[in-house]
Amino acid sequence: MSNGERRQHSCEMYEVIHRIEDKVDKIAERQVEYIGKTEKLEGIVTNGLRSTVNDIKDKLEKFCDSHEKRMVKLEAFSWFREWVSDLRNNLFKYVVMMAIVGRVIYIILTHGHDILEKIFK
């Protein structure tokens, strides 16, 4: 290899190395940009989730407070709920008892005079 060929080869190598360095620099710049964008997105997501979680917590606290107040009001009327539940559970028994009592009253009203005459005769 002659001196001229070596110089030409060196120049070509220099150009190749220079192009590779430019490409590596561009890759590094893009990586820095991606890292910056990723950090921004992470901050947005973190702040968004934090505010969403805080909003949900506040809404749940309000709901629980109002629910607790309602429960206190309902407990004040527990006697009525128990009475209605008992009525519902024993409704058939009460209807049958009312029918029997009604029948007895009807018999007394319609045949009571006859029964009293037979007793006191």
DSSP file (Angstrom, degrees, kcal/mol; ACC not computed):
  #  RESIDUE AA STRUCTURE BP1 BP2  ACC     N-H-->O    O-->H-N    N-H-->O    O-->H-N    TCO  KAPPA ALPHA  PHI   PSI    X-CA   Y-CA   Z-CA
    1    1 A M              0   0    0      0, 0.0     2,-0.1     0, 0.0     0, 0.0   0.000 360.0 360.0 360.0 131.7    0.0    0.0    0.0
    2    2 A S     >  -     0   0    0      1,-0.1     4,-2.2     4,-0.0     5,-0.2  -0.363 360.0-103.3 -87.6 169.9    1.3    3.3   -1.0
    3    3 A N  H  > S+     0   0    0      1,-0.2     4,-2.3     2,-0.2     5,-0.2   0.881 120.7  52.2 -59.9 -41.0    1.2    6.5    1.0
    4    4 A G  H  > S+     0   0    0      1,-0.2     4,-2.5     2,-0.2    -1,-0.2   0.890 109.2  49.1 -65.0 -40.6   -1.6    7.9   -1.1
    5    5 A E  H  > S+     0   0    0      2,-0.2     4,-2.7     1,-0.2    -1,-0.2   0.889 110.1  51.8 -66.8 -37.6   -3.7    4.8   -0.6
    6    6 A R  H  X S+     0   0    0     -4,-2.2     4,-2.7     2,-0.2    -2,-0.2   0.917 110.7  48.0 -64.9 -42.0   -3.1    5.0    3.1
    7    7 A R  H  X S+     0   0    0     -4,-2.3     4,-2.8     2,-0.2    -2,-0.2   0.929 113.1  47.5 -63.8 -44.1   -4.2    8.6    3.2
    8    8 A Q  H  X S+     0   0    0     -4,-2.5     4,-2.4     1,-0.2    -2,-0.2   0.918 113.7  47.9 -63.2 -42.1   -7.3    7.9    1.1
    9    9 A H  H  X S+     0   0    0     -4,-2.7     4,-2.4     2,-0.2    -1,-0.2   0.899 112.1  49.7 -64.5 -40.8   -8.1    4.9    3.3
   10   10 A S  H  X S+     0   0    0     -4,-2.7     4,-2.7     2,-0.2    -2,-0.2   0.898 110.6  50.1 -64.7 -41.3   -7.5    7.0    6.5
   11   11 A C  H  X S+     0   0    0     -4,-2.8     4,-2.5     2,-0.2    -2,-0.2   0.912 111.3  48.6 -64.1 -41.8   -9.9    9.7    5.1
   12   12 A E  H  X S+     0   0    0     -4,-2.4     4,-2.4     2,-0.2    -2,-0.2   0.913 112.7  48.0 -64.0 -41.2  -12.5    7.2    4.4
   13   13 A M  H  X S+     0   0    0     -4,-2.4     4,-2.9     2,-0.2    -2,-0.2   0.898 110.4  52.1 -65.0 -39.9  -12.2    5.7    7.9
   14   14 A Y  H  X S+     0   0    0     -4,-2.7     4,-2.7     2,-0.2    -2,-0.2   0.918 110.6  48.0 -61.8 -43.9  -12.3    9.2    9.4
   15   15 A E  H  X S+     0   0    0     -4,-2.5     4,-2.5     2,-0.2    -2,-0.2   0.908 112.7  48.5 -64.1 -41.8  -15.6    9.9    7.4
   16   16 A V  H  X S+     0   0    0     -4,-2.4     4,-2.5     2,-0.2    -2,-0.2   0.930 113.5  46.7 -63.7 -45.3  -17.1    6.6    8.5
   17   17 A I  H  X S+     0   0    0     -4,-2.9     4,-2.6     1,-0.2    -2,-0.2   0.906 111.9  51.5 -63.5 -40.6  -16.1    7.2   12.2
   18   18 A H  H  X S+     0   0    0     -4,-2.7     4,-2.3    -5,-0.2    -2,-0.2   0.913 110.8  47.8 -62.9 -43.1  -17.5   10.8   11.9
   19   19 A R  H  X S+     0   0    0     -4,-2.5     4,-2.4     2,-0.2    -2,-0.2   0.903 111.9  50.0 -64.5 -40.8  -20.8    9.5   10.5
   20   20 A I  H  X S+     0   0    0     -4,-2.5     4,-2.5     2,-0.2    -2,-0.2   0.913 110.4  50.0 -63.9 -41.9  -21.0    6.8   13.3
   21   21 A E  H  X S+     0   0    0     -4,-2.6     4,-2.7     2,-0.2    -2,-0.2   0.905 110.0  50.8 -62.8 -41.1  -20.3    9.5   15.9
   22   22 A D  H  X S+     0   0    0     -4,-2.3     4,-2.4     2,-0.2    -2,-0.2   0.919 111.6  47.8 -61.8 -43.2  -23.0   11.7   14.5
   23   23 A K  H  X S+     0   0    0     -4,-2.4     4,-2.4     2,-0.2    -2,-0.2   0.911 112.0  48.8 -64.7 -41.6  -25.5    8.8   14.6
   24   24 A V  H  X S+     0   0    0     -4,-2.5     4,-2.6     2,-0.2    -2,-0.2   0.905 111.0  51.2 -64.4 -41.3  -24.5    8.0   18.1
   25   25 A D  H  X S+     0   0    0     -4,-2.7     4,-2.4     2,-0.2    -2,-0.2   0.916 110.7  48.2 -61.7 -42.8  -25.0   11.6   19.1
   26   26 A K  H  X S+     0   0    0     -4,-2.4     4,-2.5     2,-0.2    -2,-0.2   0.899 111.5  50.3 -64.4 -40.0  -28.4   11.7   17.5
   27   27 A I  H  X S+     0   0    0     -4,-2.4     4,-2.3     2,-0.2    -2,-0.2   0.919 110.8  49.2 -62.9 -42.9  -29.4    8.5   19.3
   28   28 A A  H  X S+     0   0    0     -4,-2.6     4,-2.3     2,-0.2    -2,-0.2   0.900 110.4  50.7 -63.9 -40.6  -28.2   10.0   22.6
   29   29 A E  H  X S+     0   0    0     -4,-2.4     4,-2.4     1,-0.2    -2,-0.2   0.922 110.8  48.6 -62.4 -44.2  -30.2   13.2   22.0
   30   30 A R  H  X S+     0   0    0     -4,-2.5     4,-2.8     1,-0.2    -1,-0.2   0.891 109.8  52.5 -63.5 -38.1  -33.3   11.1   21.3
   31   31 A Q  H  X S+     0   0    0     -4,-2.3     4,-2.6     2,-0.2    -1,-0.2   0.911 109.2  49.2 -63.7 -41.7  -32.8    9.1   24.4
   32   32 A V  H  X S+     0   0    0     -4,-2.3     4,-2.4     2,-0.2    -2,-0.2   0.917 112.0  48.8 -63.1 -42.4  -32.5   12.3   26.5
   33   33 A E  H  X S+     0   0    0     -4,-2.4     4,-2.8     2,-0.2    -2,-0.2   0.925 111.7  49.3 -61.7 -44.5  -35.7   13.6   24.9
   34   34 A Y  H  X S+     0   0    0     -4,-2.8     4,-2.8     1,-0.2    -2,-0.2   0.900 110.2  50.8 -62.1 -40.8  -37.5   10.3   25.6
   35   35 A I  H  X S+     0   0    0     -4,-2.6     4,-2.4     2,-0.2    -1,-0.2   0.926 111.3  48.3 -63.1 -43.7  -36.3   10.3   29.2
   36   36 A G  H  X S+     0   0    0     -4,-2.4     4,-2.3     2,-0.2    -2,-0.2   0.924 113.4  46.9 -61.6 -45.0  -37.6   13.9   29.6
   37   37 A K  H  X S+     0   0    0     -4,-2.8     4,-2.7     1,-0.2    -2,-0.2   0.901 111.7  51.5 -63.4 -40.6  -41.0   13.0   28.0
   38   38 A T  H  X S+     0   0    0     -4,-2.8     4,-2.6     2,-0.2    -2,-0.2   0.904 109.6  49.3 -63.2 -41.9  -41.2    9.9   30.2
   39   39 A E  H  X S+     0   0    0     -4,-2.4     4,-2.3     2,-0.2    -1,-0.2   0.909 111.6  49.2 -64.2 -41.2  -40.5   11.9   33.3
   40   40 A K  H  X S+     0   0    0     -4,-2.3     4,-2.6     2,-0.2    -2,-0.2   0.939 112.8  47.1 -62.6 -46.3  -43.2   14.4   32.3
   41   41 A L  H  X S+     0   0    0     -4,-2.7     4,-2.9     1,-0.2     5,-0.2   0.908 111.0  51.8 -62.1 -41.6  -45.7   11.7   31.7
   42   42 A E  H  X S+     0   0    0     -4,-2.6     4,-2.8     1,-0.2    -1,-0.2   0.910 110.6  48.7 -61.7 -41.6  -44.9   10.0   34.9
   43   43 A G  H  X S+     0   0    0     -4,-2.3     4,-2.7     2,-0.2     5,-0.2   0.913 112.3  48.1 -63.6 -42.9  -45.4   13.3   36.8
   44   44 A I  H  X S+     0   0    0     -4,-2.6     4,-2.8     2,-0.2    -2,-0.2   0.940 114.7  45.3 -63.2 -46.9  -48.8   13.9   35.0
   45   45 A V  H  X S+     0   0    0     -4,-2.9     4,-3.1     2,-0.2     5,-0.3   0.929 114.2  48.6 -63.3 -45.2  -50.0   10.3   35.8
   46   46 A T  H  X S+     0   0    0     -4,-2.8     4,-2.5    -5,-0.2    -2,-0.2   0.938 115.3  43.7 -62.0 -47.0  -48.8   10.4   39.4
   47   47 A N  H  X S+     0   0    0     -4,-2.7     4,-2.5    -5,-0.2    -1,-0.2   0.899 114.9  50.3 -65.3 -39.8  -50.4   13.8   40.0
   48   48 A G  H  X S+     0   0    0     -4,-2.8     4,-2.4    -5,-0.2    -2,-0.2   0.928 113.3  44.8 -64.1 -45.1  -53.6   12.7   38.2
   49   49 A L  H  X S+     0   0    0     -4,-3.1     4,-3.1     2,-0.2     5,-0.2   0.902 112.4  52.3 -65.8 -39.9  -53.9    9.5   40.1
   50   50 A R  H  X S+     0   0    0     -4,-2.5     4,-2.4    -5,-0.3    -2,-0.2   0.928 112.8  44.0 -62.4 -44.4  -53.1   11.3   43.4
   51   51 A S  H  X S+     0   0    0     -4,-2.5     4,-2.4     2,-0.2    -1,-0.2   0.889 114.5  50.2 -68.9 -36.7  -55.9   13.9   42.8
   52   52 A T  H  X S+     0   0    0     -4,-2.4     4,-2.5     2,-0.2    -2,-0.2   0.927 111.8  47.4 -65.0 -44.1  -58.3   11.2   41.6
   53   53 A V  H  X S+     0   0    0     -4,-3.1     4,-2.5     1,-0.2    -2,-0.2   0.908 112.3  50.0 -63.9 -41.5  -57.6    9.1   44.7
   54   54 A N  H  X S+     0   0    0     -4,-2.4     4,-2.4    -5,-0.2    -1,-0.2   0.900 110.7  49.9 -64.2 -40.1  -58.0   12.1   46.9
   55   55 A D  H  X S+     0   0    0     -4,-2.4     4,-2.6     2,-0.2    -2,-0.2   0.923 111.6  48.2 -62.6 -43.8  -61.3   13.0   45.2
   56   56 A I  H  X S+     0   0    0     -4,-2.5     4,-2.6     1,-0.2    -2,-0.2   0.908 110.9  51.3 -63.1 -41.4  -62.5    9.4   45.7
   57   57 A K  H  X S+     0   0    0     -4,-2.5     4,-2.3     2,-0.2    -2,-0.2   0.921 111.1  47.8 -62.0 -43.9  -61.5    9.5   49.4
   58   58 A D  H  X S+     0   0    0     -4,-2.4     4,-2.3     2,-0.2    -2,-0.2   0.920 112.4  48.7 -63.4 -43.5  -63.4   12.8   49.9
   59   59 A K  H  X S+     0   0    0     -4,-2.6     4,-2.6     1,-0.2    -2,-0.2   0.905 111.5  49.8 -63.6 -41.0  -66.5   11.4   48.2
   60   60 A L  H  X S+     0   0    0     -4,-2.6     4,-2.8     2,-0.2    -1,-0.2   0.891 109.5  51.4 -65.3 -38.6  -66.4    8.2   50.3
   61   61 A E  H  X S+     0   0    0     -4,-2.3     4,-2.4     2,-0.2    -2,-0.2   0.923 111.7  47.1 -64.2 -42.9  -66.0   10.2   53.5
   62   62 A K  H  X S+     0   0    0     -4,-2.3     4,-2.5     2,-0.2     5,-0.2   0.927 113.6  48.5 -62.5 -44.2  -69.1   12.3   52.6
   63   63 A F  H  X S+     0   0    0     -4,-2.6     4,-2.6     1,-0.2    -2,-0.2   0.925 112.2  48.0 -62.6 -44.4  -71.0    9.2   51.6
   64   64 A C  H  X S+     0   0    0     -4,-2.8     4,-2.6     2,-0.2    -1,-0.2   0.888 111.2  51.2 -65.5 -38.4  -70.1    7.4   54.9
   65   65 A D  H  X S+     0   0    0     -4,-2.4     4,-2.1     2,-0.2    -2,-0.2   0.943 113.5  43.6 -63.0 -47.1  -71.0   10.5   57.0
   66   66 A S  H  X S+     0   0    0     -4,-2.5     4,-2.2     1,-0.2    -2,-0.2   0.885 114.1  51.3 -66.6 -36.9  -74.4   10.8   55.3
   67   67 A H  H  X S+     0   0    0     -4,-2.6     4,-2.4    -5,-0.2    -1,-0.2   0.899 108.8  51.1 -65.1 -40.5  -74.9    7.0   55.6
   68   68 A E  H  X S+     0   0    0     -4,-2.6     4,-2.0     2,-0.2    -2,-0.2   0.906 109.5  50.2 -64.0 -40.8  -74.0    7.1   59.3
   69   69 A K  H  X S+     0   0    0     -4,-2.1     4,-2.0     1,-0.2    -2,-0.2   0.908 110.9  49.5 -63.3 -41.5  -76.6    9.9   59.9
   70   70 A R  H  X S+     0   0    0     -4,-2.2     4,-2.7     1,-0.2    -2,-0.2   0.900 108.6  52.7 -64.2 -40.2  -79.2    7.9   58.1
   71   71 A M  H  X S+     0   0    0     -4,-2.4     4,-2.6     1,-0.2    -1,-0.2   0.889 107.1  52.1 -63.6 -38.2  -78.5    4.8   60.2
   72   72 A V  H  X S+     0   0    0     -4,-2.0     4,-1.3     2,-0.2    -1,-0.2   0.922 111.2  47.5 -62.8 -42.8  -78.8    6.9   63.4
   73   73 A K  H  X S+     0   0    0     -4,-2.0     4,-0.8     1,-0.2    -2,-0.2   0.910 112.5  49.3 -64.0 -41.8  -82.3    8.1   62.2
   74   74 A L  H >< S+     0   0    0     -4,-2.7     3,-0.9     1,-0.2    -2,-0.2   0.897 107.3  54.1 -65.3 -39.2  -83.3    4.5   61.2
   75   75 A E  H >< S+     0   0    0     -4,-2.6     3,-1.4     1,-0.3    -1,-0.2   0.808 100.0  62.0 -65.0 -28.3  -82.2    3.2   64.6
   76   76 A A  H 3< S+     0   0    0     -4,-1.3     3,-0.3     1,-0.3    -1,-0.3   0.810 109.6  41.7 -66.0 -28.2  -84.4    5.8   66.3
   77   77 A F  T <X S+     0   0    0     -3,-0.9     4,-1.8    -4,-0.8     3,-0.4   0.001  77.3 117.5-106.0  27.8  -87.4    4.1   64.5
   78   78 A S  H <>  +     0   0    0     -3,-1.4     4,-2.8     1,-0.2     5,-0.2   0.836  69.5  62.1 -65.1 -31.1  -86.3    0.5   65.1
   79   79 A W  H  > S+     0   0    0     -3,-0.3     4,-2.0    -4,-0.2    -1,-0.2   0.899 105.7  46.6 -60.6 -39.1  -89.4   -0.1   67.2
   80   80 A F  H  > S+     0   0    0     -3,-0.4     4,-2.7     2,-0.2     5,-0.2   0.916 112.0  49.9 -69.6 -43.1  -91.5    0.6   64.2
   81   81 A R  H  X S+     0   0    0     -4,-1.8     4,-2.6     1,-0.2    -2,-0.2   0.916 111.8  48.5 -61.4 -42.6  -89.4   -1.6   61.9
   82   82 A E  H  X S+     0   0    0     -4,-2.8     4,-2.5     2,-0.2    -1,-0.2   0.903 111.8  49.5 -64.4 -40.5  -89.6   -4.5   64.4
   83   83 A W  H  X S+     0   0    0     -4,-2.0     4,-2.4    -5,-0.2    -2,-0.2   0.927 113.4  45.4 -64.8 -44.9  -93.3   -4.1   64.7
   84   84 A V  H  X S+     0   0    0     -4,-2.7     4,-2.6     2,-0.2    -2,-0.2   0.894 113.0  50.7 -66.8 -39.4  -93.8   -4.1   60.9
   85   85 A S  H  X S+     0   0    0     -4,-2.6     4,-2.5    -5,-0.2    -2,-0.2   0.913 111.1  48.5 -63.6 -41.7  -91.5   -7.1   60.5
   86   86 A D  H  X S+     0   0    0     -4,-2.5     4,-2.0     2,-0.2    -2,-0.2   0.911 111.4  50.4 -63.7 -42.1  -93.4   -9.0   63.2
   87   87 A L  H  < S+     0   0    0     -4,-2.4     4,-0.3     1,-0.2    -2,-0.2   0.926 112.0  47.2 -60.9 -45.4  -96.7   -8.1   61.4
   88   88 A R  H >< S+     0   0    0     -4,-2.6     3,-0.9     1,-0.2     4,-0.3   0.912 112.8  48.7 -62.6 -43.3  -95.3   -9.3   58.1
   89   89 A N  H 3< S+     0   0    0     -4,-2.5    -1,-0.2     1,-0.2    -2,-0.2   0.823 122.1  33.7 -68.4 -30.9  -93.9  -12.5   59.6
   90   90 A N  T 3X S+     0   0    0     -4,-2.0     4,-2.3    -5,-0.2    -1,-0.2   0.121  81.4 116.5-111.5  20.4  -97.2  -13.4   61.4
   91   91 A L  H <> S+     0   0    0     -3,-0.9     4,-2.4    -4,-0.3     5,-0.2   0.899  76.2  49.7 -59.2 -45.1  -99.7  -11.9   58.9
   92   92 A F  H  > S+     0   0    0     -4,-0.3     4,-2.3     1,-0.2    -1,-0.2   0.916 111.3  49.5 -61.5 -43.3 -101.4  -15.3   58.1
   93   93 A K  H  > S+     0   0    0      1,-0.2     4,-2.3     2,-0.2    -1,-0.2   0.910 112.0  48.4 -62.0 -42.3 -101.8  -16.1   61.8
   94   94 A Y  H  X S+     0   0    0     -4,-2.3     4,-2.5     2,-0.2    -2,-0.2   0.881 110.2  51.3 -67.3 -37.8 -103.3  -12.7   62.5
   95   95 A V  H  X S+     0   0    0     -4,-2.4     4,-2.1     2,-0.2    -2,-0.2   0.918 111.3  47.6 -65.1 -42.9 -105.7  -13.0   59.5
   96   96 A V  H  X S+     0   0    0     -4,-2.3     4,-2.2     2,-0.2    -2,-0.2   0.914 112.3  49.6 -64.4 -42.3 -106.9  -16.4   60.7
   97   97 A M  H  X S+     0   0    0     -4,-2.3     4,-2.8     1,-0.2     5,-0.2   0.911 110.7  50.0 -63.3 -41.4 -107.4  -15.1   64.3
   98   98 A M  H  X S+     0   0    0     -4,-2.5     4,-2.7     1,-0.2    -1,-0.2   0.885 109.6  51.6 -64.0 -38.0 -109.4  -12.1   63.0
   99   99 A A  H  X S+     0   0    0     -4,-2.1     4,-2.3     2,-0.2    -1,-0.2   0.910 111.8  46.5 -65.0 -41.5 -111.6  -14.4   60.9
  100  100 A I  H  X S+     0   0    0     -4,-2.2     4,-2.5     2,-0.2    -2,-0.2   0.939 114.2  46.9 -65.7 -47.1 -112.3  -16.6   64.0
  101  101 A V  H  X S+     0   0    0     -4,-2.8     4,-2.5     1,-0.2    -2,-0.2   0.909 112.8  50.6 -62.1 -41.4 -113.0  -13.5   66.2
  102  102 A G  H  X S+     0   0    0     -4,-2.7     4,-2.5    -5,-0.2    -1,-0.2   0.900 110.1  49.5 -61.8 -41.7 -115.2  -12.1   63.5
  103  103 A R  H  X S+     0   0    0     -4,-2.3     4,-2.6     2,-0.2    -2,-0.2   0.919 110.7  49.9 -64.7 -42.8 -117.1  -15.3   63.2
  104  104 A V  H  X S+     0   0    0     -4,-2.5     4,-2.5     2,-0.2    -2,-0.2   0.924 112.0  48.0 -62.1 -44.0 -117.6  -15.5   67.0
  105  105 A I  H  X S+     0   0    0     -4,-2.5     4,-2.6     2,-0.2    -1,-0.2   0.909 111.6  50.8 -63.0 -41.6 -118.9  -11.9   67.0
  106  106 A Y  H  X S+     0   0    0     -4,-2.5     4,-2.7     2,-0.2     5,-0.3   0.925 110.6  48.2 -62.2 -44.6 -121.2  -12.6   64.1
  107  107 A I  H  X S+     0   0    0     -4,-2.6     4,-2.9     1,-0.2     5,-0.3   0.916 112.3  49.7 -62.7 -42.2 -122.6  -15.7   65.9
  108  108 A I  H  X S+     0   0    0     -4,-2.5     4,-1.4     1,-0.2    -2,-0.2   0.921 113.9  45.4 -63.5 -42.7 -123.1  -13.8   69.1
  109  109 A L  H  < S+     0   0    0     -4,-2.6     4,-0.3     2,-0.2    -2,-0.2   0.895 121.9  35.5 -69.2 -40.2 -124.9  -10.9   67.3
  110  110 A T  H  < S+     0   0    0     -4,-2.7    -2,-0.2    -5,-0.2     4,-0.2   0.878 136.1  19.1 -84.1 -37.1 -127.2  -13.1   65.2
  111  111 A H  H  X S+     0   0    0     -4,-2.9     4,-2.3    -5,-0.3    -3,-0.2   0.315  93.4 101.4-116.3   7.2 -127.9  -16.0   67.6
  112  112 A G  H  X S+     0   0    0     -4,-1.4     4,-2.7    -5,-0.3     5,-0.2   0.891  81.9  52.1 -61.0 -41.4 -127.0  -14.4   70.9
  113  113 A H  H  > S+     0   0    0     -4,-0.3     4,-2.0     1,-0.2    -1,-0.2   0.917 111.3  47.2 -63.0 -42.8 -130.6  -13.7   71.9
  114  114 A D  H  > S+     0   0    0      2,-0.2     4,-2.0     1,-0.2    -1,-0.2   0.901 112.4  49.7 -64.6 -40.9 -131.5  -17.4   71.2
  115  115 A I  H  X S+     0   0    0     -4,-2.3     4,-2.2     1,-0.2    -2,-0.2   0.918 110.5  49.7 -65.1 -44.0 -128.5  -18.6   73.2
  116  116 A L  H  X S+     0   0    0     -4,-2.7     4,-2.4     1,-0.2    -1,-0.2   0.883 109.7  51.7 -63.8 -38.2 -129.4  -16.4   76.2
  117  117 A E  H  X S+     0   0    0     -4,-2.0     4,-0.6     1,-0.2    -1,-0.2   0.901 110.9  47.8 -65.0 -39.9 -133.0  -17.6   76.2
  118  118 A K  H  < S+     0   0    0     -4,-2.0     3,-0.4     1,-0.2    -2,-0.2   0.879 113.5  48.2 -68.8 -36.3 -131.9  -21.2   76.2
  119  119 A I  H  < S+     0   0    0     -4,-2.2    -2,-0.2     1,-0.2    -1,-0.2   0.925 116.5  41.1 -69.2 -44.0 -129.4  -20.6   79.0
  120  120 A F  H  <        0   0    0     -4,-2.4    -1,-0.2     1,-0.2    -2,-0.2   0.341 360.0 360.0 -91.4   7.1 -131.8  -18.7   81.2
  121  121 A K     <        0   0    0     -4,-0.6    -1,-0.2    -3,-0.4    -2,-0.1   0.441 360.0 360.0 -78.9 360.0 -134.9  -20.9   80.7
